[in-house]
């Protein structure tokens, strides 16, 4: 069965364009990371047809609109960030992304993120994280607190108690508030880096 390559995946296309010949090998992936990724796919696959569609992905920023006092401009910025992020994550606007290809798509995206970092290029994780951050920062103080974080958990159908475990791991400087880089750092560590058991409790052990 044909897999992903530079002809059908944006992250492979990017890597090959800059001379990076990285290739996915499922044997390099820890079983717990594999389980975590499939569990996340099933959350996104709203109609359970084993395919992630862009319309299903855009349900999440629309859900955020219902939960926070966001402007149309903020929501549209969030929707555009979601489109760009998940297109690079392998979700084709027409054909979607099959469940069987999700893990490889996630890992090649992670390698593309590392390559962008090495080259000093903008991070897709930061793009998405910052778009959500702008909406979550309901009081406009430039930081996100636990209550605001609960909104994000609710928006993504993650149990509310996860806000506390997530916050504890993300608040590196123990300021009681989350700054933008702290949010980006945790997203990267949990979803993109090789499996590390210290991050298991980030979402209250739900992932």
C-alpha positions in Angstrom: 0.0 0.0 0.0 1.5 3.4 -1.0 2.6 5.5 1.9 3.4 9.2 2.3 6.1 11.0 0.3 6.8 14.4 -1.2 4.1 13.9 -3.8 1.2 13.6 -1.3 2.5 15.2 1.9 3.5 18.8 2.5 6.0 18.1 5.3 7.9 15.5 3.2 7.7 18.0 0.3 9.3 20.7 2.5 12.0 18.4 3.8 13.0 17.2 0.4 13.1 20.8 -0.9 15.8 21.7 1.7 17.8 18.5 1.2 16.6 16.6 4.2 16.1 12.8 3.4 14.5 11.8 6.7 12.2 8.8 6.4 9.6 7.5 8.8 10.2 4.2 10.6 7.4 3.0 12.9 9.9 0.9 14.9 11.5 4.2 16.1 8.2 5.1 17.9 7.5 4.2 21.5 4.2 2.2 21.9 2.9 4.8 24.3 3.4 7.6 21.8 1.7 5.4 19.2 -1.3 5.0 21.5 -1.3 8.7 22.3 -1.4 9.7 18.6 -4.1 7.3 17.7 -6.2 8.4 20.6 -5.9 12.0 19.4 -6.8 11.0 15.8 -10.0 9.4 17.0 -10.9 12.7 18.8 -10.5 14.6 15.5 -12.4 12.0 13.4 -15.8 13.2 14.3 -17.8 10.8 12.1 -15.5 7.8 12.9 -14.8 7.0 9.3 -11.1 6.6 9.9 -10.4 9.7 7.9 -9.6 13.2 9.2 -11.2 15.9 7.1 -10.4 19.6 7.1 -14.1 20.4 8.0 -13.8 18.2 11.0 -10.6 20.0 12.1 -12.3 23.4 11.7 -15.0 22.3 14.1 -12.5 23.0 17.0 -11.9 26.7 16.4 -15.7 27.1 15.8 -16.2 25.5 19.2 -13.8 28.0 20.7 -15.9 30.8 19.4 -18.8 29.4 21.4 -16.8 29.3 24.6 -14.9 32.6 24.7 -15.5 36.3 24.0 -13.5 36.3 20.8 -13.7 38.8 17.9 -14.4 37.6 14.4 -10.9 38.6 13.5 -9.4 36.5 16.2 -11.5 33.5 15.3 -10.6 33.8 11.6 -7.0 34.0 12.5 -7.4 30.9 14.5 -9.2 29.1 11.7 -6.4 30.0 9.2 -3.7 28.8 11.6 -5.6 25.5 12.0 -5.8 25.2 8.2 -2.1 25.8 7.7 -1.0 23.6 10.6 -3.1 20.6 9.7 -2.3 20.9 6.0 1.3 20.6 6.9 0.3 17.8 9.3 -1.0 15.9 6.3 -4.7 16.7 6.1 -5.3 17.3 2.4 -8.1 19.9 1.9 -9.8 17.5 -0.6 -8.9 14.0 0.3 -8.3 14.4 4.1 -5.9 12.1 6.0 -6.4 8.4 6.5 -6.0 6.9 10.0 -3.4 4.5 8.7 -1.2 7.5 7.6 -1.8 9.7 10.7 1.2 8.5 12.7 3.7 8.9 9.8 2.2 12.3 9.0 2.6 13.4 12.6 6.3 12.2 12.7 7.3 13.8 9.4 5.7 17.0 10.6 7.8 16.8 13.7 11.0 16.4 11.7 9.9 19.4 9.5 9.5 21.4 12.6 13.0 20.5 13.8 14.3 21.4 10.3 12.5 24.8 10.5 14.0 25.4 13.9 17.5 24.6 12.6 17.1 27.0 9.7 15.6 29.8 11.8 12.2 29.6 10.1 8.8 30.2 11.7 7.4 27.3 13.7 4.0 25.8 12.7 3.4 24.9 16.4 4.0 28.4 17.4 1.7 29.7 14.7 -1.2 27.5 16.0 -0.4 28.0 19.7 -0.2 31.8 19.4 -3.5 31.9 17.5 -5.2 30.0 20.3 -3.3 32.1 22.9 -4.8 35.3 21.5 -8.3 33.9 22.0 -7.6 32.3 25.4 -6.2 35.5 26.9 -9.7 36.7 27.7 -8.6 39.5 30.1 -5.9 40.7 27.7 -3.1 40.7 30.2 -0.7 38.9 27.8 -0.8 35.6 29.9 -3.1 32.6 30.3 -4.2 31.5 33.7 -5.8 28.2 34.8 -9.4 29.3 34.3 -8.5 30.4 30.7 -6.8 27.1 30.1 -9.9 25.3 31.2 -11.6 26.9 28.2 -9.1 25.3 25.9 -9.6 21.9 27.5 -13.3 22.2 27.2 -13.0 23.3 23.6 -11.0 20.1 22.7 -13.2 17.7 24.8 -10.3 17.1 27.2 -11.4 16.6 30.9 -11.3 19.8 32.9 -8.9 18.4 35.5 -6.3 18.3 32.7 -6.1 22.1 33.0 -4.3 21.7 36.3 -1.8 19.0 35.3 -1.2 20.8 32.0 -0.6 24.1 33.8 1.7 22.6 36.3 3.9 21.1 33.5 3.8 24.2 31.3 4.4 26.9 34.0 8.2 26.4 33.9 9.1 29.6 35.8 6.3 29.0 38.4 4.9 32.5 37.9 1.3 31.2 38.1 0.7 32.4 34.6 1.5 30.9 31.2 3.5 33.0 28.7 3.5 32.2 25.0 6.8 30.3 24.9 5.8 28.1 27.7 2.7 26.9 25.9 4.6 26.3 22.6 7.3 24.4 24.6 4.8 22.0 26.2 2.9 21.4 23.0 6.3 20.5 21.3 7.4 18.3 24.1 4.2 16.4 24.4 3.2 15.9 20.8 6.4 16.2 18.7 9.4 15.0 20.6 10.3 11.3 21.2 8.3 9.7 24.0 9.3 10.8 27.5 7.3 9.4 30.5 7.7 12.7 32.4 5.0 14.2 30.1 2.5 11.4 30.6 0.4 13.3 33.1 0.1 16.5 31.1 -3.5 15.8 30.0 -4.4 14.1 33.3 -3.3 10.7 31.8 -6.0 10.9 29.2 -3.4 10.7 26.3 
